[in-house]
Amino acid sequence: MNRFNPGLRTVLLLAVSFAACTGCKSREAAVTPQVSVQLASVTVGSIAESIETDAVLTPLAEAAIQPKVTSPVQHFLVQRGDRVHAGQLLLTLENKDLAAAAQDNEGAYQAAQAAYATSIKSTVPEDFTRADYDLKQAKADYDLNQSIVTARQKLFQQGAIPGRDLDTARNALLQAKATLDLAQAHYNALQTATHEAAIQAARGQLQSASGRLQNAKAMLSYTEIRSPIDGYITDRPLFDGETAQVGTPVITVMDTSALIAKVHISQMQAASLFLGSKAALSVPGISDPYPAKVILISPALDPGSSTIEIWVRAENPHQILKAGTPVHVSITGKSVDHATILPVEALQTAEDGSHFVMLVSAKSTALRRPVTVGIVTAKQVQILSGIVPTDKVISVGSYALDPDTPVTIAAPTATDDSDGDKQ
């Protein structure tokens, strides 16, 4: 009878135990582990599109005033930060030379006025006087020859003189008539042309003097610099006595009663806006959003960026906002009531650009569901189609989760709850 060798028996027992353990590990590895996920709240309510962008605040109006004459500053009447009104005198420049020039031109203008008045009522020029004398002399000669012809005609009828004496008198009368006509024409020409020319010359001198006077007064007025707008003095680079140069701003006035944030957004985003759309500014140093509204929507695209310029106005009655401040602008666009809403972290985007969410099926496995998206904000997303309010949508743990993966639903963590409370 054969007996087992004790050593061999021990080896066999160890081999069987090892094979059994290896089979157990293979079966354990084949079991798919469950993934812990958290669910998103599917709600029905209102959602509004929020257009987010950055901008720099600019004043409602600004005037960097440049002098039109180069001259030393005589006196500043305002300081930086002063509130001024349109038409208010801000500073004066040295103007003694310009005042003297204006006075000189005033005298020249008065002299031209006197010359013009004299021309209108003036004595007839020498040529006109001579023509008048020639006309009177020709009229006298004509009258004399007319009387001679009349007398000789009577004598001829009485037979006292021969016919040639009457003919001679008639010829002399014709010559006197021609001389009279010529003198009358010359007199009329001088009376019309010469007198009118003298008046026109005097009128031209008067107009020239008036123009020089107006120019001198304008140059003098340029030494008084006034504010063209209501606002505040924001820059005053010179001091009394320093020279103000033509083309260099000498004082700056800004109307900061309201400030403008100029932003550029896409044409699609601008399509949902209208004049008066609500907006809010996030301003450094101010904890709460600052209210504003849309006051301008450009009617044309910017040729360089194919965007539309939007002006957002923020009232600034207490001068809290400062021009030049960088701000974040949030504009409220299109809004929808009774929308199906999810937290934005529940939405995922496929490689082809389509959107989907991950659901928990009745078998407690992951289920991929394509969705159509509407309005998207920083925290929420509108779902147009693909889910219903009773669906269990995964918000945390859905990234890279394969369909049909077993899942377990975990309660929100304390950190998540505190974050949600903050929101």
Secondary structure, 3 states (H helix, E strand, C coil): CCCCCHHHHHHHHHHHHHHHHHHHHHHHHHCCCCEEEEECCCEEEEEEEEEEEEEEEEEEEEEEECCCCCEEEEEECCCCCCEECCCCEEEEECCHHHHHHHHHHHHHHHHHHHHHHHHHCCCCCHHHHHHHHHHHHHHHHHHHHHHHHHHHHHHHHCCCCCHHHHHHHHHHHHHHHHHHHHHHHHHHHHHHHHHHHHHHHHHHHHHHHHHHHHHHHHHHHCCEEECCCCEEEEECCCCCCCEECCCCCCEEEEEEEEEEEEEEECHHHHCCCCCCCEEEEECCCCCCCEEEEEEEECCCCCCCCCCEEEEEEEECCCCCCCCCCEEEEEEEEEEEEEEEEEEHHHCEECCCCCEEEEEECCCCEEEEEEEEEEEECCCEEEEEECCCCCCCEEEECCCCCCCCCEEEECCCCHHHHHHHHHC
